[in-house]
Amino acid sequence: MEKLVQGIKNFWYDEAGATAVEYGLMVALIAVAIIGTVRALGVGLDGLFAQVTAAL
């Protein structure tokens, strides 16, 4: 029984999983920022490429 209680305590205070979750959240936020930037710049770049194509 003491092993079970000690195992639960170890699991409760283990911070390795929390670190993985934090890194996952950071990666997700960076991905959202990149997607937003690409979508915002995509419209402008589309017009630029259309002008270059027309000039050629």
mmCIF entry with sequence, helices, sheets and N, C-alpha, C, O atoms, coordinates in Angstrom:
data_MODEL
# 
_entry.id   MODEL 
# 
_entity.id                         1 
_entity.type                       polymer 
_entity.pdbx_number_of_molecules   1 
# 
_entity_poly.entity_id                      1 
_entity_poly.type                           'polypeptide(L)' 
_entity_poly.nstd_linkage                   no 
_entity_poly.nstd_monomer                   no 
_entity_poly.pdbx_seq_one_letter_code       MEKLVQGIKNFWYDEAGATAVEYGLMVALIAVAIIGTVRALGVGLDGLFAQVTAAL 
_entity_poly.pdbx_seq_one_letter_code_can   MEKLVQGIKNFWYDEAGATAVEYGLMVALIAVAIIGTVRALGVGLDGLFAQVTAAL 
_entity_poly.pdbx_strand_id                 A 
# 
loop_
_entity_poly_seq.entity_id 
_entity_poly_seq.num 
_entity_poly_seq.mon_id 
_entity_poly_seq.hetero 
1 1  MET n 
1 2  GLU n 
1 3  LYS n 
1 4  LEU n 
1 5  VAL n 
1 6  GLN n 
1 7  GLY n 
1 8  ILE n 
1 9  LYS n 
1 10 ASN n 
1 11 PHE n 
1 12 TRP n 
1 13 TYR n 
1 14 ASP n 
1 15 GLU n 
1 16 ALA n 
1 17 GLY n 
1 18 ALA n 
1 19 THR n 
1 20 ALA n 
1 21 VAL n 
1 22 GLU n 
1 23 TYR n 
1 24 GLY n 
1 25 LEU n 
1 26 MET n 
1 27 VAL n 
1 28 ALA n 
1 29 LEU n 
1 30 ILE n 
1 31 ALA n 
1 32 VAL n 
1 33 ALA n 
1 34 ILE n 
1 35 ILE n 
1 36 GLY n 
1 37 THR n 
1 38 VAL n 
1 39 ARG n 
1 40 ALA n 
1 41 LEU n 
1 42 GLY n 
1 43 VAL n 
1 44 GLY n 
1 45 LEU n 
1 46 ASP n 
1 47 GLY n 
1 48 LEU n 
1 49 PHE n 
1 50 ALA n 
1 51 GLN n 
1 52 VAL n 
1 53 THR n 
1 54 ALA n 
1 55 ALA n 
1 56 LEU n 
# 
_struct_asym.id          A 
_struct_asym.entity_id   1 
# 
loop_
_struct_conf.conf_type_id 
_struct_conf.id 
_struct_conf.pdbx_PDB_helix_id 
_struct_conf.beg_label_comp_id 
_struct_conf.beg_label_asym_id 
_struct_conf.beg_label_seq_id 
_struct_conf.pdbx_beg_PDB_ins_code 
_struct_conf.end_label_comp_id 
_struct_conf.end_label_asym_id 
_struct_conf.end_label_seq_id 
_struct_conf.pdbx_end_PDB_ins_code 
_struct_conf.beg_auth_comp_id 
_struct_conf.beg_auth_asym_id 
_struct_conf.beg_auth_seq_id 
_struct_conf.end_auth_comp_id 
_struct_conf.end_auth_asym_id 
_struct_conf.end_auth_seq_id 
_struct_conf.pdbx_PDB_helix_class 
_struct_conf.details 
_struct_conf.pdbx_PDB_helix_length 
HELX_P HELX_P1 AA1 GLU A 2  ? TYR A 13 ? GLU A 2  TYR A 13 1 ? 12 
HELX_P HELX_P2 AA2 ALA A 16 ? ALA A 55 ? ALA A 16 ALA A 55 1 ? 40 
# 
_struct_conf_type.id          HELX_P 
_struct_conf_type.criteria    ? 
_struct_conf_type.reference   ? 
# 
loop_
_atom_site.group_PDB 
_atom_site.id 
_atom_site.type_symbol 
_atom_site.label_atom_id 
_atom_site.label_alt_id 
_atom_site.label_comp_id 
_atom_site.label_asym_id 
_atom_site.label_entity_id 
_atom_site.label_seq_id 
_atom_site.pdbx_PDB_ins_code 
_atom_site.Cartn_x 
_atom_site.Cartn_y 
_atom_site.Cartn_z 
_atom_site.occupancy 
_atom_site.B_iso_or_equiv 
_atom_site.pdbx_formal_charge 
_atom_site.auth_seq_id 
_atom_site.auth_comp_id 
_atom_site.auth_asym_id 
_atom_site.auth_atom_id 
_atom_site.pdbx_PDB_model_num 
ATOM 1   N N  . MET A 1 1  ? 0.819  -1.197 0.000   1.00 0.00 ? 1  MET A N  1 
ATOM 2   C CA . MET A 1 1  ? 0.000  0.000  0.000   1.00 0.00 ? 1  MET A CA 1 
ATOM 3   C C  . MET A 1 1  ? 0.866  1.265  0.000   1.00 0.00 ? 1  MET A C  1 
ATOM 4   O O  . MET A 1 1  ? 0.537  2.260  -0.645  1.00 0.00 ? 1  MET A O  1 
ATOM 5   N N  . GLU A 1 2  ? 1.974  1.203  0.734   1.00 0.00 ? 2  GLU A N  1 
ATOM 6   C CA . GLU A 1 2  ? 2.862  2.365  0.780   1.00 0.00 ? 2  GLU A CA 1 
ATOM 7   C C  . GLU A 1 2  ? 3.470  2.650  -0.589  1.00 0.00 ? 2  GLU A C  1 
ATOM 8   O O  . GLU A 1 2  ? 3.691  3.808  -0.945  1.00 0.00 ? 2  GLU A O  1 
ATOM 9   N N  . LYS A 1 3  ? 3.743  1.587  -1.363  1.00 0.00 ? 3  LYS A N  1 
ATOM 10  C CA . LYS A 1 3  ? 4.289  1.780  -2.707  1.00 0.00 ? 3  LYS A CA 1 
ATOM 11  C C  . LYS A 1 3  ? 3.293  2.514  -3.594  1.00 0.00 ? 3  LYS A C  1 
ATOM 12  O O  . LYS A 1 3  ? 3.669  3.380  -4.384  1.00 0.00 ? 3  LYS A O  1 
ATOM 13  N N  . LEU A 1 4  ? 2.026  2.162  -3.458  1.00 0.00 ? 4  LEU A N  1 
ATOM 14  C CA . LEU A 1 4  ? 0.988  2.811  -4.249  1.00 0.00 ? 4  LEU A CA 1 
ATOM 15  C C  . LEU A 1 4  ? 0.886  4.295  -3.897  1.00 0.00 ? 4  LEU A C  1 
ATOM 16  O O  . LEU A 1 4  ? 0.822  5.149  -4.781  1.00 0.00 ? 4  LEU A O  1 
ATOM 17  N N  . VAL A 1 5  ? 0.872  4.590  -2.608  1.00 0.00 ? 5  VAL A N  1 
ATOM 18  C CA . VAL A 1 5  ? 0.792  5.983  -2.162  1.00 0.00 ? 5  VAL A CA 1 
ATOM 19  C C  . VAL A 1 5  ? 2.023  6.753  -2.629  1.00 0.00 ? 5  VAL A C  1 
ATOM 20  O O  . VAL A 1 5  ? 1.902  7.885  -3.097  1.00 0.00 ? 5  VAL A O  1 
ATOM 21  N N  . GLN A 1 6  ? 3.199  6.154  -2.508  1.00 0.00 ? 6  GLN A N  1 
ATOM 22  C CA . GLN A 1 6  ? 4.426  6.813  -2.952  1.00 0.00 ? 6  GLN A CA 1 
ATOM 23  C C  . GLN A 1 6  ? 4.401  7.026  -4.465  1.00 0.00 ? 6  GLN A C  1 
ATOM 24  O O  . GLN A 1 6  ? 4.838  8.071  -4.949  1.00 0.00 ? 6  GLN A O  1 
ATOM 25  N N  . GLY A 1 7  ? 3.898  6.055  -5.209  1.00 0.00 ? 7  GLY A N  1 
ATOM 26  C CA . GLY A 1 7  ? 3.795  6.201  -6.660  1.00 0.00 ? 7  GLY A CA 1 
ATOM 27  C C  . GLY A 1 7  ? 2.862  7.334  -7.051  1.00 0.00 ? 7  GLY A C  1 
ATOM 28  O O  . GLY A 1 7  ? 3.153  8.091  -7.977  1.00 0.00 ? 7  GLY A O  1 
ATOM 29  N N  . ILE A 1 8  ? 1.747  7.452  -6.352  1.00 0.00 ? 8  ILE A N  1 
ATOM 30  C CA . ILE A 1 8  ? 0.807  8.540  -6.628  1.00 0.00 ? 8  ILE A CA 1 
ATOM 31  C C  . ILE A 1 8  ? 1.440  9.891  -6.296  1.00 0.00 ? 8  ILE A C  1 
ATOM 32  O O  . ILE A 1 8  ? 1.278  10.856 -7.043  1.00 0.00 ? 8  ILE A O  1 
ATOM 33  N N  . LYS A 1 9  ? 2.162  9.957  -5.177  1.00 0.00 ? 9  LYS A N  1 
ATOM 34  C CA . LYS A 1 9  ? 2.845  11.205 -4.814  1.00 0.00 ? 9  LYS A CA 1 
ATOM 35  C C  . LYS A 1 9  ? 3.884  11.585 -5.865  1.00 0.00 ? 9  LYS A C  1 
ATOM 36  O O  . LYS A 1 9  ? 3.980  12.746 -6.262  1.00 0.00 ? 9  LYS A O  1 
ATOM 37  N N  . ASN A 1 10 ? 4.656  10.602 -6.309  1.00 0.00 ? 10 ASN A N  1 
ATOM 38  C CA . ASN A 1 10 ? 5.669  10.872 -7.335  1.00 0.00 ? 10 ASN A CA 1 
ATOM 39  C C  . ASN A 1 10 ? 5.019  11.376 -8.618  1.00 0.00 ? 10 ASN A C  1 
ATOM 40  O O  . ASN A 1 10 ? 5.512  12.316 -9.242  1.00 0.00 ? 10 ASN A O  1 
ATOM 41  N N  . PHE A 1 11 ? 3.917  10.753 -9.007  1.00 0.00 ? 11 PHE A N  1 
ATOM 42  C CA . PHE A 1 11 ? 3.205  11.165 -10.213 1.00 0.00 ? 11 PHE A CA 1 
ATOM 43  C C  . PHE A 1 11 ? 2.659  12.583 -10.052 1.00 0.00 ? 11 PHE A C  1 
ATOM 44  O O  . PHE A 1 11 ? 2.723  13.385 -10.984 1.00 0.00 ? 11 PHE A O  1 
ATOM 45  N N  . TRP A 1 12 ? 2.128  12.889 -8.884  1.00 0.00 ? 12 TRP A N  1 
ATOM 46  C CA . TRP A 1 12 ? 1.515  14.192 -8.630  1.00 0.00 ? 12 TRP A CA 1 
ATOM 47  C C  . TRP A 1 12 ? 2.544  15.320 -8.704  1.00 0.00 ? 12 TRP A C  1 
ATOM 48  O O  . TRP A 1 12 ? 2.249  16.399 -9.217  1.00 0.00 ? 12 TRP A O  1 
ATOM 49  N N  . TYR A 1 13 ? 3.742  15.072 -8.194  1.00 0.00 ? 13 TYR A N  1 
ATOM 50  C CA . TYR A 1 13 ? 4.752  16.123 -8.142  1.00 0.00 ? 13 TYR A CA 1 
ATOM 51  C C  . TYR A 1 13 ? 5.714  16.106 -9.332  1.00 0.00 ? 13 TYR A C  1 
ATOM 52  O O  . TYR A 1 13 ? 6.622  16.935 -9.401  1.00 0.00 ? 13 TYR A O  1 
ATOM 53  N N  . ASP A 1 14 ? 5.529  15.188 -10.252 1.00 0.00 ? 14 ASP A N  1 
ATOM 54  C CA . ASP A 1 14 ? 6.396  15.114 -11.427 1.00 0.00 ? 14 ASP A CA 1 
ATOM 55  C C  . ASP A 1 14 ? 6.083  16.287 -12.355 1.00 0.00 ? 14 ASP A C  1 
ATOM 56  O O  . ASP A 1 14 ? 4.930  16.491 -12.734 1.00 0.00 ? 14 ASP A O  1 
ATOM 57  N N  . GLU A 1 15 ? 7.100  17.050 -12.718 1.00 0.00 ? 15 GLU A N  1 
ATOM 58  C CA . GLU A 1 15 ? 6.895  18.227 -13.556 1.00 0.00 ? 15 GLU A CA 1 
ATOM 59  C C  . GLU A 1 15 ? 7.288  17.997 -15.011 1.00 0.00 ? 15 GLU A C  1 
ATOM 60  O O  . GLU A 1 15 ? 7.180  18.920 -15.819 1.00 0.00 ? 15 GLU A O  1 
ATOM 61  N N  . ALA A 1 16 ? 7.731  16.820 -15.364 1.00 0.00 ? 16 ALA A N  1 
ATOM 62  C CA . ALA A 1 16 ? 8.151  16.556 -16.741 1.00 0.00 ? 16 ALA A CA 1 
ATOM 63  C C  . ALA A 1 16 ? 6.973  16.676 -17.699 1.00 0.00 ? 16 ALA A C  1 
ATOM 64  O O  . ALA A 1 16 ? 7.126  17.209 -18.798 1.00 0.00 ? 16 ALA A O  1 
ATOM 65  N N  . GLY A 1 17 ? 5.824  16.199 -17.310 1.00 0.00 ? 17 GLY A N  1 
ATOM 66  C CA . GLY A 1 17 ? 4.643  16.294 -18.161 1.00 0.00 ? 17 GLY A CA 1 
ATOM 67  C C  . GLY A 1 17 ? 4.198  17.731 -18.355 1.00 0.00 ? 17 GLY A C  1 
ATOM 68  O O  . GLY A 1 17 ? 3.768  18.111 -19.444 1.00 0.00 ? 17 GLY A O  1 
ATOM 69  N N  . ALA A 1 18 ? 4.300  18.529 -17.307 1.00 0.00 ? 18 ALA A N  1 
ATOM 70  C CA . ALA A 1 18 ? 3.920  19.942 -17.403 1.00 0.00 ? 18 ALA A CA 1 
ATOM 71  C C  . ALA A 1 18 ? 4.829  20.673 -18.381 1.00 0.00 ? 18 ALA A C  1 
ATOM 72  O O  . ALA A 1 18 ? 4.372  21.534 -19.133 1.00 0.00 ? 18 ALA A O  1 
ATOM 73  N N  . THR A 1 19 ? 6.095  20.338 -18.373 1.00 0.00 ? 19 THR A N  1 
ATOM 74  C CA . THR A 1 19 ? 7.032  20.963 -19.300 1.00 0.00 ? 19 THR A CA 1 
ATOM 75  C C  . THR A 1 19 ? 6.673  20.620 -20.738 1.00 0.00 ? 19 THR A C  1 
ATOM 76  O O  . THR A 1 19 ? 6.720  21.484 -21.614 1.00 0.00 ? 19 THR A O  1 
ATOM 77  N N  . ALA A 1 20 ? 6.319  19.377 -20.984 1.00 0.00 ? 20 ALA A N  1 
ATOM 78  C CA . ALA A 1 20 ? 5.933  18.965 -22.331 1.00 0.00 ? 20 ALA A CA 1 
ATOM 79  C C  . ALA A 1 20 ? 4.681  19.716 -22.782 1.00 0.00 ? 20 ALA A C  1 
ATOM 80  O O  . ALA A 1 20 ? 4.585  20.128 -23.938 1.00 0.00 ? 20 ALA A O  1 
ATOM 81  N N  . VAL A 1 21 ? 3.740  19.891 -21.886 1.00 0.00 ? 21 VAL A N  1 
ATOM 82  C CA . VAL A 1 21 ? 2.521  20.629 -22.222 1.00 0.00 ? 21 VAL A CA 1 
ATOM 83  C C  . VAL A 1 21 ? 2.851  22.087 -22.525 1.00 0.00 ? 21 VAL A C  1 
ATOM 84  O O  . VAL A 1 21 ? 2.297  22.667 -23.459 1.00 0.00 ? 21 VAL A O  1 
ATOM 85  N N  . GLU A 1 22 ? 3.742  22.678 -21.748 1.00 0.00 ? 22 GLU A N  1 
ATOM 86  C CA . GLU A 1 22 ? 4.130  24.068 -21.992 1.00 0.00 ? 22 GLU A CA 1 
ATOM 87  C C  . GLU A 1 22 ? 4.787  24.219 -23.361 1.00 0.00 ? 22 GLU A C  1 
ATOM 88  O O  . GLU A 1 22 ? 4.479  25.160 -24.094 1.00 0.00 ? 22 GLU A O  1 
ATOM 89  N N  . TYR A 1 23 ? 5.678  23.312 -23.707 1.00 0.00 ? 23 TYR A N  1 
ATOM 90  C CA . TYR A 1 23 ? 6.304  23.373 -25.024 1.00 0.00 ? 23 TYR A CA 1 
ATOM 91  C C  . TYR A 1 23 ? 5.271  23.172 -26.125 1.00 0.00 ? 23 TYR A C  1 
ATOM 92  O O  . TYR A 1 23 ? 5.341  23.828 -27.164 1.00 0.00 ? 23 TYR A O  1 
ATOM 93  N N  . GLY A 1 24 ? 4.330  22.290 -25.914 1.00 0.00 ? 24 GLY A N  1 
ATOM 94  C CA . GLY A 1 24 ? 3.272  22.081 -26.901 1.00 0.00 ? 24 GLY A CA 1 
ATOM 95  C C  . GLY A 1 24 ? 2.442  23.335 -27.116 1.00 0.00 ? 24 GLY A C  1 
ATOM 96  O O  . GLY A 1 24 ? 2.100  23.669 -28.250 1.00 0.00 ? 24 GLY A O  1 
ATOM 97  N N  . LEU A 1 25 ? 2.118  24.031 -26.035 1.00 0.00 ? 25 LEU A N  1 
ATOM 98  C CA . LEU A 1 25 ? 1.359  25.276 -26.157 1.00 0.00 ? 25 LEU A CA 1 
ATOM 99  C C  . LEU A 1 25 ? 2.157  26.354 -26.880 1.00 0.00 ? 25 LEU A C  1 
ATOM 100 O O  . LEU A 1 25 ? 1.605  27.105 -27.684 1.00 0.00 ? 25 LEU A O  1 
ATOM 101 N N  . MET A 1 26 ? 3.457  26.433 -26.595 1.00 0.00 ? 26 MET A N  1 
ATOM 102 C CA . MET A 1 26 ? 4.292  27.416 -27.289 1.00 0.00 ? 26 MET A CA 1 
ATOM 103 C C  . MET A 1 26 ? 4.341  27.127 -28.785 1.00 0.00 ? 26 MET A C  1 
ATOM 104 O O  . MET A 1 26 ? 4.234  28.044 -29.599 1.00 0.00 ? 26 MET A O  1 
ATOM 105 N N  . VAL A 1 27 ? 4.499  25.869 -29.147 1.00 0.00 ? 27 VAL A N  1 
ATOM 106 C CA . VAL A 1 27 ? 4.547  25.500 -30.566 1.00 0.00 ? 27 VAL A CA 1 
ATOM 107 C C  . VAL A 1 27 ? 3.220  25.828 -31.237 1.00 0.00 ? 27 VAL A C  1 
ATOM 108 O O  . VAL A 1 27 ? 3.200  26.324 -32.363 1.00 0.00 ? 27 VAL A O  1 
ATOM 109 N N  . ALA A 1 28 ? 2.108  25.555 -30.551 1.00 0.00 ? 28 ALA A N  1 
ATOM 110 C CA . ALA A 1 28 ? 0.796  25.850 -31.117 1.00 0.00 ? 28 ALA A CA 1 
ATOM 111 C C  . ALA A 1 28 ? 0.615  27.353 -31.328 1.00 0.00 ? 28 ALA A C  1 
ATOM 112 O O  . ALA A 1 28 ? 0.096  27.769 -32.364 1.00 0.00 ? 28 ALA A O  1 
ATOM 113 N N  . LEU A 1 29 ? 1.032  28.167 -30.368 1.00 0.00 ? 29 LEU A N  1 
ATOM 114 C CA . LEU A 1 29 ? 0.900  29.619 -30.517 1.00 0.00 ? 29 LEU A CA 1 
ATOM 115 C C  . LEU A 1 29 ? 1.780  30.156 -31.641 1.00 0.00 ? 29 LEU A C  1 
ATOM 116 O O  . LEU A 1 29 ? 1.370  31.050 -32.382 1.00 0.00 ? 29 LEU A O  1 
ATOM 117 N N  . ILE A 1 30 ? 2.981  29.617 -31.768 1.00 0.00 ? 30 ILE A N  1 
ATOM 118 C CA . ILE A 1 30 ? 3.862  30.033 -32.859 1.00 0.00 ? 30 ILE A CA 1 
ATOM 119 C C  . ILE A 1 30 ? 3.252  29.653 -34.201 1.00 0.00 ? 30 ILE A C  1 
ATOM 120 O O  . ILE A 1 30 ? 3.309  30.429 -35.154 1.00 0.00 ? 30 ILE A O  1 
ATOM 121 N N  . ALA A 1 31 ? 2.666  28.457 -34.278 1.00 0.00 ? 31 ALA A N  1 
ATOM 122 C CA . ALA A 1 31 ? 2.030  28.021 -35.520 1.00 0.00 ? 31 ALA A CA 1 
ATOM 123 C C  . ALA A 1 31 ? 0.864  28.936 -35.883 1.00 0.00 ? 31 ALA A C  1 
ATOM 124 O O  . ALA A 1 31 ? 0.694  29.290 -37.050 1.00 0.00 ? 31 ALA A O  1 
ATOM 125 N N  . VAL A 1 32 ? 0.065  29.318 -34.897 1.00 0.00 ? 32 VAL A N  1 
ATOM 126 C CA . VAL A 1 32 ? -1.062 30.227 -35.159 1.00 0.00 ? 32 VAL A CA 1 
ATOM 127 C C  . VAL A 1 32 ? -0.546 31.573 -35.661 1.00 0.00 ? 32 VAL A C  1 
ATOM 128 O O  . VAL A 1 32 ? -1.125 32.151 -36.581 1.00 0.00 ? 32 VAL A O  1 
ATOM 129 N N  . ALA A 1 33 ? 0.527  32.073 -35.072 1.00 0.00 ? 33 ALA A N  1 
ATOM 130 C CA . ALA A 1 33 ? 1.101  33.347 -35.510 1.00 0.00 ? 33 ALA A CA 1 
ATOM 131 C C  . ALA A 1 33 ? 1.621  33.251 -36.940 1.00 0.00 ? 33 ALA A C  1 
ATOM 132 O O  . ALA A 1 33 ? 1.417  34.167 -37.736 1.00 0.00 ? 33 ALA A O  1 
ATOM 133 N N  . ILE A 1 34 ? 2.284  32.160 -37.267 1.00 0.00 ? 34 ILE A N  1 
ATOM 134 C CA . ILE A 1 34 ? 2.808  31.982 -38.626 1.00 0.00 ? 34 ILE A CA 1 
ATOM 135 C C  . ILE A 1 34 ? 1.672  31.883 -39.628 1.00 0.00 ? 34 ILE A C  1 
ATOM 136 O O  . ILE A 1 34 ? 1.724  32.501 -40.691 1.00 0.00 ? 34 ILE A O  1 
ATOM 137 N N  . ILE A 1 35 ? 0.648  31.113 -39.298 1.00 0.00 ? 35 ILE A N  1 
ATOM 138 C CA . ILE A 1 35 ? -0.492 30.963 -40.210 1.00 0.00 ? 35 ILE A CA 1 
ATOM 139 C C  . ILE A 1 35 ? -1.182 32.305 -40.420 1.00 0.00 ? 35 ILE A C  1 
ATOM 140 O O  . ILE A 1 35 ? -1.546 32.644 -41.546 1.00 0.00 ? 35 ILE A O  1 
ATOM 141 N N  . GLY A 1 36 ? -1.366 33.073 -39.346 1.00 0.00 ? 36 GLY A N  1 
ATOM 142 C CA . GLY A 1 36 ? -1.987 34.391 -39.478 1.00 0.00 ? 36 GLY A CA 1 
ATOM 143 C C  . GLY A 1 36 ? -1.167 35.331 -40.343 1.00 0.00 ? 36 GLY A C  1 
ATOM 144 O O  . GLY A 1 36 ? -1.722 36.067 -41.159 1.00 0.00 ? 36 GLY A O  1 
ATOM 145 N N  . THR A 1 37 ? 0.143  35.312 -40.175 1.00 0.00 ? 37 THR A N  1 
ATOM 146 C CA . THR A 1 37 ? 1.024  36.166 -40.968 1.00 0.00 ? 37 THR A CA 1 
ATOM 147 C C  . THR A 1 37 ? 0.992  35.776 -42.437 1.00 0.00 ? 37 THR A C  1 
ATOM 148 O O  . THR A 1 37 ? 0.915  36.639 -43.311 1.00 0.00 ? 37 THR A O  1 
ATOM 149 N N  . VAL A 1 38 ? 1.051  34.492 -42.707 1.00 0.00 ? 38 VAL A N  1 
ATOM 150 C CA . VAL A 1 38 ? 1.037  34.020 -44.094 1.00 0.00 ? 38 VAL A CA 1 
ATOM 151 C C  . VAL A 1 38 ? -0.291 34.367 -44.761 1.00 0.00 ? 38 VAL A C  1 
ATOM 152 O O  . VAL A 1 38 ? -0.318 34.762 -45.926 1.00 0.00 ? 38 VAL A O  1 
ATOM 153 N N  . ARG A 1 39 ? -1.387 34.221 -44.028 1.00 0.00 ? 39 ARG A N  1 
ATOM 154 C CA . ARG A 1 39 ? -2.692 34.555 -44.603 1.00 0.00 ? 39 ARG A CA 1 
ATOM 155 C C  . ARG A 1 39 ? -2.787 36.055 -44.877 1.00 0.00 ? 39 ARG A C  1 
ATOM 156 O O  . ARG A 1 39 ? -3.334 36.460 -45.903 1.00 0.00 ? 39 ARG A O  1 
ATOM 157 N N  . ALA A 1 40 ? -2.264 36.881 -43.977 1.00 0.00 ? 40 ALA A N  1 
ATOM 158 C CA . ALA A 1 40 ? -2.327 38.332 -44.165 1.00 0.00 ? 40 ALA A CA 1 
ATOM 159 C C  . ALA A 1 40 ? -1.444 38.773 -45.332 1.00 0.00 ? 40 ALA A C  1 
ATOM 160 O O  . ALA A 1 40 ? -1.838 39.629 -46.124 1.00 0.00 ? 40 ALA A O  1 
ATOM 161 N N  . LEU A 1 41 ? -0.270 38.197 -45.434 1.00 0.00 ? 41 LEU A N  1 
ATOM 162 C CA . LEU A 1 41 ? 0.640  38.565 -46.517 1.00 0.00 ? 41 LEU A CA 1 
ATOM 163 C C  . LEU A 1 41 ? 0.289  37.880 -47.825 1.00 0.00 ? 41 LEU A C  1 
ATOM 164 O O  . LEU A 1 41 ? 0.693  38.338 -48.894 1.00 0.00 ? 41 LEU A O  1 
ATOM 165 N N  . GLY A 1 42 ? -0.450 36.802 -47.751 1.00 0.00 ? 42 GLY A N  1 
ATOM 166 C CA . GLY A 1 42 ? -0.786 36.037 -48.950 1.00 0.00 ? 42 GLY A CA 1 
ATOM 167 C C  . GLY A 1 42 ? -1.555 36.846 -49.969 1.00 0.00 ? 42 GLY A C  1 
ATOM 168 O O  . GLY A 1 42 ? -1.303 36.731 -51.169 1.00 0.00 ? 42 GLY A O  1 
ATOM 169 N N  . VAL A 1 43 ? -2.488 37.662 -49.512 1.00 0.00 ? 43 VAL A N  1 
ATOM 170 C CA . VAL A 1 43 ? -3.293 38.469 -50.427 1.00 0.00 ? 43 VAL A CA 1 
ATOM 171 C C  . VAL A 1 43 ? -2.411 39.483 -51.142 1.00 0.00 ? 43 VAL A C  1 
ATOM 172 O O  . VAL A 1 43 ? -2.527 39.661 -52.354 1.00 0.00 ? 43 VAL A O  1 
ATOM 173 N N  . GLY A 1 44 ? -1.540 40.140 -50.408 1.00 0.00 ? 44 GLY A N  1 
ATOM 174 C CA . GLY A 1 44 ? -0.642 41.114 -51.019 1.00 0.00 ? 44 GLY A CA 1 
ATOM 175 C C  . GLY A 1 44 ? 0.338  40.467 -51.980 1.00 0.00 ? 44 GLY A C  1 
ATOM 176 O O  . GLY A 1 44 ? 0.610  41.009 -53.052 1.00 0.00 ? 44 GLY A O  1 
ATOM 177 N N  . LEU A 1 45 ? 0.863  39.327 -51.608 1.00 0.00 ? 45 LEU A N  1 
ATOM 178 C CA . LEU A 1 45 ? 1.809  38.630 -52.483 1.00 0.00 ? 45 LEU A CA 1 
ATOM 179 C C  . LEU A 1 45 ? 1.128  38.108 -53.737 1.00 0.00 ? 45 LEU A C  1 
ATOM 180 O O  . LEU A 1 45 ? 1.745  38.041 -54.799 1.00 0.00 ? 45 LEU A O  1 
ATOM 181 N N  . ASP A 1 46 ? -0.132 37.740 -53.620 1.00 0.00 ? 46 ASP A N  1 
ATOM 182 C CA . ASP A 1 46 ? -0.874 37.261 -54.785 1.00 0.00 ? 46 ASP A CA 1 
ATOM 183 C C  . ASP A 1 46 ? -0.965 38.373 -55.830 1.00 0.00 ? 46 ASP A C  1 
ATOM 184 O O  . ASP A 1 46 ? -0.767 38.132 -57.020 1.00 0.00 ? 46 ASP A O  1 
ATOM 185 N N  . GLY A 1 47 ? -1.263 39.580 -55.379 1.00 0.00 ? 47 GLY A N  1 
ATOM 186 C CA . GLY A 1 47 ? -1.325 40.715 -56.299 1.00 0.00 ? 47 GLY A CA 1 
ATOM 187 C C  . GLY A 1 47 ? 0.032  41.028 -56.902 1.00 0.00 ? 47 GLY A C  1 
ATOM 188 O O  . GLY A 1 47 ? 0.126  41.359 -58.084 1.00 0.00 ? 47 GLY A O  1 
ATOM 189 N N  . LEU A 1 48 ? 1.075  40.927 -56.106 1.00 0.00 ? 48 LEU A N  1 
ATOM 190 C CA . LEU A 1 48 ? 2.429  41.181 -56.599 1.00 0.00 ? 48 LEU A CA 1 
ATOM 191 C C  . LEU A 1 48 ? 2.819  40.172 -57.670 1.00 0.00 ? 48 LEU A C  1 
ATOM 192 O O  . LEU A 1 48 ? 3.362  40.548 -58.708 1.00 0.00 ? 48 LEU A O  1 
ATOM 193 N N  . PHE A 1 49 ? 2.547  38.900 -57.427 1.00 0.00 ? 49 PHE A N  1 
ATOM 194 C CA . PHE A 1 49 ? 2.868  37.874 -58.417 1.00 0.00 ? 49 PHE A CA 1 
ATOM 195 C C  . PHE A 1 49 ? 2.033  38.050 -59.681 1.00 0.00 ? 49 PHE A C  1 
ATOM 196 O O  . PHE A 1 49 ? 2.515  37.763 -60.777 1.00 0.00 ? 49 PHE A O  1 
ATOM 197 N N  . ALA A 1 50 ? 0.807  38.509 -59.554 1.00 0.00 ? 50 ALA A N  1 
ATOM 198 C CA . ALA A 1 50 ? -0.031 38.763 -60.730 1.00 0.00 ? 50 ALA A CA 1 
ATOM 199 C C  . ALA A 1 50 ? 0.566  39.892 -61.567 1.00 0.00 ? 50 ALA A C  1 
ATOM 200 O O  . ALA A 1 50 ? 0.565  39.818 -62.796 1.00 0.00 ? 50 ALA A O  1 
ATOM 201 N N  . GLN A 1 51 ? 1.074  40.934 -60.913 1.00 0.00 ? 51 GLN A N  1 
ATOM 202 C CA . GLN A 1 51 ? 1.707  42.039 -61.641 1.00 0.00 ? 51 GLN A CA 1 
ATOM 203 C C  . GLN A 1 51 ? 2.975  41.578 -62.347 1.00 0.00 ? 51 GLN A C  1 
ATOM 204 O O  . GLN A 1 51 ? 3.223  41.954 -63.493 1.00 0.00 ? 51 GLN A O  1 
ATOM 205 N N  . VAL A 1 52 ? 3.771  40.769 -61.671 1.00 0.00 ? 52 VAL A N  1 
ATOM 206 C CA . VAL A 1 52 ? 5.006  40.260 -62.280 1.00 0.00 ? 52 VAL A CA 1 
ATOM 207 C C  . VAL A 1 52 ? 4.675  39.383 -63.475 1.00 0.00 ? 52 VAL A C  1 
ATOM 208 O O  . VAL A 1 52 ? 5.330  39.467 -64.514 1.00 0.00 ? 52 VAL A O  1 
ATOM 209 N N  . THR A 1 53 ? 3.663  38.544 -63.329 1.00 0.00 ? 53 THR A N  1 
ATOM 210 C CA . THR A 1 53 ? 3.260  37.666 -64.430 1.00 0.00 ? 53 THR A CA 1 
ATOM 211 C C  . THR A 1 53 ? 2.764  38.490 -65.611 1.00 0.00 ? 53 THR A C  1 
ATOM 212 O O  . THR A 1 53 ? 3.087  38.185 -66.759 1.00 0.00 ? 53 THR A O  1 
ATOM 213 N N  . ALA A 1 54 ? 1.989  39.521 -65.342 1.00 0.00 ? 54 ALA A N  1 
ATOM 214 C CA . ALA A 1 54 ? 1.476  40.364 -66.424 1.00 0.00 ? 54 ALA A CA 1 
ATOM 215 C C  . ALA A 1 54 ? 2.612  41.115 -67.114 1.00 0.00 ? 54 ALA A C  1 
ATOM 216 O O  . ALA A 1 54 ? 2.567  41.330 -68.325 1.00 0.00 ? 54 ALA A O  1 
ATOM 217 N N  . ALA A 1 55 ? 3.626  41.512 -66.354 1.00 0.00 ? 55 ALA A N  1 
ATOM 218 C CA . ALA A 1 55 ? 4.749  42.238 -66.935 1.00 0.00 ? 55 ALA A CA 1 
ATOM 219 C C  . ALA A 1 55 ? 5.607  41.342 -67.818 1.00 0.00 ? 55 ALA A C  1 
ATOM 220 O O  . ALA A 1 55 ? 6.239  41.812 -68.765 1.00 0.00 ? 55 ALA A O  1 
ATOM 221 N N  . LEU A 1 56 ? 5.627  40.054 -67.506 1.00 0.00 ? 56 LEU A N  1 
ATOM 222 C CA . LEU A 1 56 ? 6.422  39.136 -68.319 1.00 0.00 ? 56 LEU A CA 1 
ATOM 223 C C  . LEU A 1 56 ? 5.699  38.855 -69.610 1.00 0.00 ? 56 LEU A C  1 
ATOM 224 O O  . LEU A 1 56 ? 6.198  38.100 -70.445 1.00 0.00 ? 56 LEU A O  1 
# 
